[in-house]
Amino acid sequence: MSQNNKTHYQQLSSQMEPKRPLLINCFNAFWIGGLICVVGQCLQWFFIHYFDFNEQTAGDPTVAVLIILAILLTGLGVYDKFAQFAGAGTAVPVTGFANAMSSAAIEHRTEGFVLGVGGNMFKLAGSVIVYGTVAAFVIALIRTLLAQGGIAP
């Protein structure tokens, strides 16, 4: 296929592609992501008021409950439909990471627990953990250097 044909094909396919409602997609991602955060805030409030947690210690059970809810909804097939509507609003919070890990585990469960579930589940998690660890190290290094210079608290 010549370069001219490729260019013509790309132009033709871009004309035929349906236009995406960008503003509506951004709005849906914003309010669904916010709704997930509101649920998390309500859970944190619940742990503070009904159990003996303070604001710092209530974060751990709150995140655990959100992760469990995301995994349950993924297993039931609800989270993926929800994510189709909300887009990045469900991908960014911790629930999106839980969904990605659990859906990889569910998809590859027939290959066994070690090579199927474990191997494929951590293909995604590995990159997230590596970049998260590197980012945390760089931020801690910058903060330490600024603190030694008397700039950071």
Secondary structure as GFF3:
##gff-version 3
##sequence-region A 1 153
A	DSSP	alpha_helix	3	16	.	.	.	ID=ss1
A	DSSP	alpha_helix	22	50	.	.	.	ID=ss2
A	DSSP	alpha_helix	59	75	.	.	.	ID=ss3
A	DSSP	alpha_helix	78	86	.	.	.	ID=ss4
A	DSSP	alpha_helix	88	91	.	.	.	ID=ss5
A	DSSP	alpha_helix	94	107	.	.	.	ID=ss6
A	DSSP	three_ten_helix	109	111	.	.	.	ID=ss7
A	DSSP	pi_helix	113	118	.	.	.	ID=ss8
A	DSSP	alpha_helix	119	148	.	.	.	ID=ss9
###
